[in-house]
Amino acid sequence: MTSSLNGGSIRDIYWKLIGTTSDKTTAESDVSDLRIGTPQAVTINAPGNGVLLSSGTPPTFDSGTNCNVKFKLEISSLSDFSDSTKIKGFNYSTKDPNAETALHKTLTASQWSSVKKLVGTGTGYFRIKAWDGLKRETVSEARSFTVQ
């Protein structure tokens, strides 16, 4: 599968089957091809952009996996996520994104406390980084929230 990626330039992969019959002769199938598509960013379903989140209830983040297997929910006090010291990250994964097409994760009380400490009474931002089975990274849109 990584052959199709070709250093970031997607190309076709050609293949055929060669079998051996009982009398030791070989038989070949026709040549077929496949192409691995581009990596897909997760789609964020909730929370919506600009929502007010209750300080007493840890929020749930809901997204579509879009064929990704590893995820990192990133929350920052900066809209451009430019300072790594102002980002809280939480890692998640799925074994089969075809069976688990949605990711529903509620922050723990301690995770939510760390986010509230980071964001304070200002606006916070979140996004989801994702990696597919070929370890290609995508980043979702960024959304904002305010803790009330």
Contact map, one row per residue, 1 for C-alpha under 8 A:
1111100000000000000000000000000000010000000000000000000000000000000000000000000000000000000000000000000000000000000000000000000000000100000000000000
1111110000000000000000000000000000000000000000000000000000000000000000000000000000000000000000000000000000000000000000000000000000000100000000000000
1111110000001000000000000000000000000000000000000000000000000000000000000000000000000000000000000000000000000000000000000000000000000000000000000000
1111110001111000000000000000000000110000000000000000000000000000000000000000000000000000000000000000000000000000000000000000000000000000000000000000
1111111111100000000000000000000000010000000000000000000000000000000000000000000000000000000000000000000000000000000000000000000000000000000000000000
0111111111100000000000000000000000000000000000000000000000000000000000000000000000000000000000000000000000000000000000000000000000000000000000000000
0000111111000000000000000000000000000000000000000000000000000000000000000000000000000000000000000000000000000000000000000000000000000000000000000000
0000111111000000000000000000000000000000000000000000000000000000000000000000000000000000000000000000000000000000000000000000000000000000000000000000
0000111111100000000000000000000000000000000000000000000000000000000000000000000000000000000000000000000000000000000000000000000000000000000000000000
0001111111110000000000000000000000111100000000000000000000000000000000000000000000000000000000000000000000000000000000000000000000000000000000000000
0001110011111000000000000000000000110000000000000000000000000000000000000000000000000000000000000000000000000000000000000000000000000000000000000000
0001000001111100000000000000000011110000000000000000000000000000000000000000000000000000000000000000000000000000000000000000000000000000000000000000
0011000000111110000000000000000011100000000000000000000000000000000000000000000000000000000000000000000000000000000000000000000000000000000000000000
0000000000011111000000000000001111000000000000000000000000000000000000000000000000000000000000000000000000000000000000000000000000000000000000000000
0000000000001111100000000000001110000000000000000000000000000000000000000000000000000000000000000000000000000000000000000000000000000000000000000000
0000000000000111110000000001111100000000000000000000000000000000000000000000000000000000000000000000000000000000000000000000000000000000000000000000
0000000000000011111000000001110000000000000000000000000000000000000000000000000000000000000000000000000000000000000000000000000000000000000000000000
0000000000000001111100000111100000000000000000000000000000000000000000000000000000000000000000000000000000000000000000000000000000000000000000000000
0000000000000000111110000111000000000000000000000000000000000000000000000000000000000000000000000000000000000000000000000000000000000000000000000000
0000000000000000011111111110000000000000000000000000000000000000000000000000000000000000000000000000000000000000000000000000000000000000000000000000
0000000000000000001111111110000000000000000000000000000000000000000000000000000000000000000000000000000000000000000000000000000000000000000000000000
0000000000000000000111111000000000000000000000000000000000000000000000000000000000000000000000000000000000000000000000000000000000000000000000000000
0000000000000000000111111000000000000000000000000000000000000000000000000000000000000000000000000000000000000000000000000000000000000000000000000000
0000000000000000000111111100000000000000000000000000000000000000000000000000000000000000000000000000000000000000000000000000000000000000000000000000
0000000000000000000111111110000000000000000000000000000000000000000000000000000000000000000000000000000000000000000000000000000000000000000000000000
0000000000000000011110011111000000000000000000000000000000000000000000000000000000000000000000000000000000000000000000000000000000000000000000000000
0000000000000000011110001111100000000000000000000000000000000000000000000000000000000000000000000000000000000000000000000000000000000000000000000000
0000000000000001111000000111110000000000000000000000000000000000000000000000000000000000000000000000000000000000000000000000000000000000000000000000
0000000000000001110000000011111000000000000000000000000000000000000000000000000000000000000000000000000000000000000000000000000000000000000000000000
0000000000000001100000000001111100000000000000000000000000000000000000000000000000000000000000000000000000000000000000000000000000000000000000000000
0000000000000111000000000000111110000000000000000000000000000000000000000000000000000000000000000000000000000000000000000000000000000000000000000000
0000000000000111000000000000011111000000000000000000000000000000000000000000000000000000000000000000000000000000000000000000000000000000000000000000
0000000000011110000000000000001111100000000000000000000000000000000000000000000000000000000000000000000000000000000000000000000000000000000000000000
0000000000011100000000000000000111110000000000000000000000000000000000000000000000000000000000000000000000000000000000000000000000000000000000000000
0001000001111000000000000000000011111000000000000000000000000000000000000000000000000000000000000000000000000000000000000000000000000000000000000000
1001100001110000000000000000000001111100000000000000000000000000000000000000000000000000000000000000000000000000000000000000000000000000000000000000
0000000001000000000000000000000000111110000000000000000000000000000000000000000000000000000000000000000000000000000000000000000000000000000000000000
0000000001000000000000000000000000011111000000000000000000000000000000000000000000000000000000000000000000000000000000000000000000000000000000000000
0000000000000000000000000000000000001111100000000000000000000000000000000000000000000000000000000000000000000000000000000000000000010001110000000000
0000000000000000000000000000000000000111110000000000000000000000011100000000000000000000000000000000000000000000000000000000000000000000010000000000
0000000000000000000000000000000000000011111000000000000000000000010000000000000000000000000000000000000000000000000000000000000011000000011100000000
0000000000000000000000000000000000000001111100000000000000000011110100000000000000000000000000000000000000000000000000000000000111000000011100000000
0000000000000000000000000000000000000000111110000000000000000011110000000000000000000000000000000000000000000000000000000000000000000000000100000000
0000000000000000000000000000000000000000011111100000000000001111000000000000000000000000000000000000000000000000000000000000000000000000000110000000
0000000000000000000000000000000000000000001111110000000000001111000000000000000000000000000000000000000000000000000000000000000000000000000000000000
0000000000000000000000000000000000000000000111110000000000011110000000000000000000000000000000000000000000000000000000000000000000000000000000000000
0000000000000000000000000000000000000000000111111010000000111100000000000000000000000000000000000000000000000000000000000000000000000000000000000000
0000000000000000000000000000000000000000000011111110000000000000000000000000000000000000000000000000000000000000000000000000000000000000000000100000
0000000000000000000000000000000000000000000000111110000000000000000000000000000000000000000000000000000000000000000000000000000000000000000000111000
0000000000000000000000000000000000000000000000011111000000000000000000000000000000000000000000000000000000000000000000000000000000000000000000111100
0000000000000000000000000000000000000000000000111111100000000000000000000000000000000000000000000000000000000000000000000000000000000000000000011100
0000000000000000000000000000000000000000000000000111110000000000000000000000000000000000000000000000000000000000000000000000000000000000000000001111
0000000000000000000000000000000000000000000000000011111010100000000000000000000000000000000000000000000000000000000000000000000000000000000000001111
0000000000000000000000000000000000000000000000000001111111100000000000000000000000000000000000000000000000000000000000000000000000000000000000000011
0000000000000000000000000000000000000000000000000000111111000000000000000000000000000000000000000000000000000000000100000000000000000000000000000011
0000000000000000000000000000000000000000000000000000011111000000000000000000000000000000000000000000000000000000000000000000000000000000000000000000
0000000000000000000000000000000000000000000000000000111111100000000000000000000000000000000000000000000000001000000000000000000000000000000000000000
0000000000000000000000000000000000000000000000000000011111110000000000000000000000000000000000000000000001111001000000000000000000000000000000000000
0000000000000000000000000000000000000000000000100000110011111000000000000000000000000000000000000000000001100001000000000000000000000000000000000000
0000000000000000000000000000000000000000000001100000000001111100000000000000000000000000000000000000000111100000000000000000000000000000000000000000
0000000000000000000000000000000000000000000111100000000000111110000000000000000000000000000000000000001111000000000000000000000000000000000000000000
0000000000000000000000000000000000000000000111100000000000011111000000000000000000000000000000000000011110000000000000000000000000000000000000000000
0000000000000000000000000000000000000000011111000000000000001111100000000000000000000000000000000000011100000000000000000000000000000000000000000000
0000000000000000000000000000000000000000011110000000000000000111110000000000000000000000000000000000111000000000000000000000000000000000000000000000
0000000000000000000000000000000000000000011000000000000000000011111110000000000000000000000000001001111000000000000000000000000000000000000000000000
0000000000000000000000000000000000000001111000000000000000000001111100000000000000000000000000001000100000000000000000000000000000000000000000000000
0000000000000000000000000000000000000001000000000000000000000000111110000000000000000000000000001100100000000000000000000000000000010000000000000000
0000000000000000000000000000000000000001010000000000000000000000111111100000000000000000000000001000000000000000000000000000000001111000000000000000
0000000000000000000000000000000000000000000000000000000000000000101111100000000000000000000011111000000000000000000000000000000001111000000000000000
0000000000000000000000000000000000000000000000000000000000000000000111110000000000000000001111000000000000000000000000000000000001110000000000000000
0000000000000000000000000000000000000000000000000000000000000000000111111000000000000000001110000000000000000000000000000000000111100000000000000000
0000000000000000000000000000000000000000000000000000000000000000000001111100000000000000111100000000000000000000000000000000000111000000000000000000
0000000000000000000000000000000000000000000000000000000000000000000000111110000000000000111100000000000000000000000000000000011110000000000000000000
0000000000000000000000000000000000000000000000000000000000000000000000011111000000000011110000000000000000000000000000000000011110000000000000000000
0000000000000000000000000000000000000000000000000000000000000000000000001111100000000011100000000000000000000000001000000001111000000000000000000000
0000000000000000000000000000000000000000000000000000000000000000000000000111111010000111000000000000000000000000000001100001110000000000000000000000
0000000000000000000000000000000000000000000000000000000000000000000000000011111010000110000000000000000000000000000001100111100000000000000000000000
0000000000000000000000000000000000000000000000000000000000000000000000000001111111100100000000000000000000000000000000000001100000000000000000000000
0000000000000000000000000000000000000000000000000000000000000000000000000001111110000000000000000000000000000000000000000001100000000000000001010000
0000000000000000000000000000000000000000000000000000000000000000000000000000011111000000000000000000000000000000000000000000000000000000000000000000
0000000000000000000000000000000000000000000000000000000000000000000000000001111111110110000000000000000000000000000000000000000000000000000000000000
0000000000000000000000000000000000000000000000000000000000000000000000000000010111110000000000000000000000000000000000000000000000000000000000000000
0000000000000000000000000000000000000000000000000000000000000000000000000000010011111110000000000000000000000000000000000000000000000000000000000000
0000000000000000000000000000000000000000000000000000000000000000000000000000000011111110000000000000000000000000000000000000000000000000000000000000
0000000000000000000000000000000000000000000000000000000000000000000000000000000000111110000000000000000000000000000000000000000000000000000000000000
0000000000000000000000000000000000000000000000000000000000000000000000000001110010111111000000000000000000000000000001000000000000000000000000000000
0000000000000000000000000000000000000000000000000000000000000000000000000111100010111111100000000000000000000000000001000000000000000000000000000000
0000000000000000000000000000000000000000000000000000000000000000000000000111000000000111110000000000000000000000011001000000000000000000000000000000
0000000000000000000000000000000000000000000000000000000000000000000000011110000000000011111000000000000000000000000000000000000000000000000000000000
0000000000000000000000000000000000000000000000000000000000000000000000011100000000000001111100000000000000000000000000000000000000000000000000000000
0000000000000000000000000000000000000000000000000000000000000000000001111000000000000000111110000000000000000000000000000000000000000000000000000000
0000000000000000000000000000000000000000000000000000000000000000000001111000000000000000011111000000000000000000000000000000000000000000000000000000
0000000000000000000000000000000000000000000000000000000000000000000011100000000000000000001111100000000000000000000000000000000000000000000000000000
0000000000000000000000000000000000000000000000000000000000000000000011000000000000000000000111111001000000000000000000000000000000000000000000000000
0000000000000000000000000000000000000000000000000000000000000000000010000000000000000000000011111000000000000000000000000000000000000000000000000000
0000000000000000000000000000000000000000000000000000000000000000000010000000000000000000000001111111000000000000000000000000000000000000000000000000
0000000000000000000000000000000000000000000000000000000000000000111110000000000000000000000001111111100000000000000000000000000000000000000000000000
0000000000000000000000000000000000000000000000000000000000000000001000000000000000000000000000011111100000000000000000000000000000000000000000000000
0000000000000000000000000000000000000000000000000000000000000000000000000000000000000000000000011111100000000000000000000000000000000000000000000000
0000000000000000000000000000000000000000000000000000000000000000100000000000000000000000000001011111111000000000000000000000000000000000000000000000
0000000000000000000000000000000000000000000000000000000000000001111000000000000000000000000000001111111000000000000000000000000000000000000000000000
0000000000000000000000000000000000000000000000000000000000000111100000000000000000000000000000000001111100000000000000000000000000000000000000000000
0000000000000000000000000000000000000000000000000000000000001111100000000000000000000000000000000001111110000000000000000000000000000000000000000000
0000000000000000000000000000000000000000000000000000000000011110000000000000000000000000000000000000011111000000000000000000000000000000000000000000
0000000000000000000000000000000000000000000000000000000000011100000000000000000000000000000000000000001111100000000000000000000000000000000000000000
0000000000000000000000000000000000000000000000000000000001111000000000000000000000000000000000000000000111110000000000000000000000000000000000000000
0000000000000000000000000000000000000000000000000000000001110000000000000000000000000000000000000000000011111111000000000000000000000000000000000000
0000000000000000000000000000000000000000000000000000000001000000000000000000000000000000000000000000000001111111000000000000000000000000000000000000
0000000000000000000000000000000000000000000000000000000011000000000000000000000000000000000000000000000000111111100000000000000000000000000000000000
0000000000000000000000000000000000000000000000000000000000000000000000000000000000000000000000000000000000111111110000000000000000000000000000000000
0000000000000000000000000000000000000000000000000000000000000000000000000000000000000000000000000000000000111111111000000000000000000000000000000000
0000000000000000000000000000000000000000000000000000000001100000000000000000000000000000000000000000000000111111111100000000000000000000000000000000
0000000000000000000000000000000000000000000000000000000000000000000000000000000000000000000000000000000000001111111110000000000000000000000000000000
0000000000000000000000000000000000000000000000000000000000000000000000000000000000000001000000000000000000000111111111000000000000000000000000000000
0000000000000000000000000000000000000000000000000000000000000000000000000010000000000001000000000000000000000011111111100000000000000000000000000000
0000000000000000000000000000000000000000000000000000001000000000000000000000000000000000000000000000000000000001111111111000000000000000000000000010
0000000000000000000000000000000000000000000000000000000000000000000000000000000000000000000000000000000000000000111111110000000000000000000000000000
0000000000000000000000000000000000000000000000000000000000000000000000000001100000000111000000000000000000000000011111110000000000000000000000000000
0000000000000000000000000000000000000000000000000000000000000000000000000001100000000000000000000000000000000000001111111111000000000000000000000000
0000000000000000000000000000000000000000000000000000000000000000000000000000000000000000000000000000000000000000000111111100000000000000000000000010
0000000000000000000000000000000000000000000000000000000000000000000000000000000000000000000000000000000000000000000100111110000000000000000000000111
0000000000000000000000000000000000000000000000000000000000000000000000000000100000000000000000000000000000000000000000111111000000000000000000000110
0000000000000000000000000000000000000000000000000000000000000000000000000000100000000000000000000000000000000000000000101111100000000000000000011110
0000000000000000000000000000000000000000000000000000000000000000000000000011111000000000000000000000000000000000000000100111110000000000000000011100
0000000000000000000000000000000000000000000000000000000000000000000000000011111000000000000000000000000000000000000000000011111000000000000001111000
0000000000000000000000000000000000000000000000000000000000000000000000001111000000000000000000000000000000000000000000000001111100000000000001110000
0000000000000000000000000000000000000000000000000000000000000000000000001110000000000000000000000000000000000000000000000000111110000000001111100000
0000000000000000000000000000000000000000010000000000000000000000000000111100000000000000000000000000000000000000000000000000011111000000001111000000
0000000000000000000000000000000000000000110000000000000000000000000000111100000000000000000000000000000000000000000000000000001111100000111100000000
0000000000000000000000000000000000000000110000000000000000000000000111110000000000000000000000000000000000000000000000000000000111110000111000000000
0000000000000000000000000000000000000000000000000000000000000000000111100000000000000000000000000000000000000000000000000000000011111111110000000000
0000000000000000000000000000000000000010000000000000000000000000001111000000000000000000000000000000000000000000000000000000000001111111100000000000
0000000000000000000000000000000000000000000000000000000000000000000110000000000000000000000000000000000000000000000000000000000000111111000000000000
1100000000000000000000000000000000000000000000000000000000000000000000000000000000000000000000000000000000000000000000000000000000111111000000000000
0000000000000000000000000000000000000000000000000000000000000000000000000000000000000000000000000000000000000000000000000000000000111111100000000000
0000000000000000000000000000000000000010000000000000000000000000000000000000000000000000000000000000000000000000000000000000000000111111110000000000
0000000000000000000000000000000000000010000000000000000000000000000000000000000000000000000000000000000000000000000000000000000011110011111000000000
0000000000000000000000000000000000000011110000000000000000000000000000000000000000000000000000000000000000000000000000000000000011100001111100000000
0000000000000000000000000000000000000000110000000000000000000000000000000000000000000000000000000000000000000000000000000000001111000000111110000000
0000000000000000000000000000000000000000111100000000000000000000000000000000000000000000000000000000000000000000000000000000001110000000011111000000
0000000000000000000000000000000000000000000100000000000000000000000000000000000000000000000000000000000000000000000000000000001100000000001111100000
0000000000000000000000000000000000000000000000000000000000000000000000000000001000000000000000000000000000000000000000000000111100000000000111110000
0000000000000000000000000000000000000000000000011100000000000000000000000000000000000000000000000000000000000000000000000000111000000000000011111000
0000000000000000000000000000000000000000000000001110000000000000000000000000001000000000000000000000000000000000000000000011110000000000000001111100
0000000000000000000000000000000000000000000000001111100000000000000000000000000000000000000000000000000000000000000000000011100000000000000000111110
0000000000000000000000000000000000000000000000000111100000000000000000000000000000000000000000000000000000000000000000001111000000000000000000011111
0000000000000000000000000000000000000000000000000001111000000000000000000000000000000000000000000000000000000000000100011110000000000000000000001111
0000000000000000000000000000000000000000000000000001111000000000000000000000000000000000000000000000000000000000000000001000000000000000000000000111
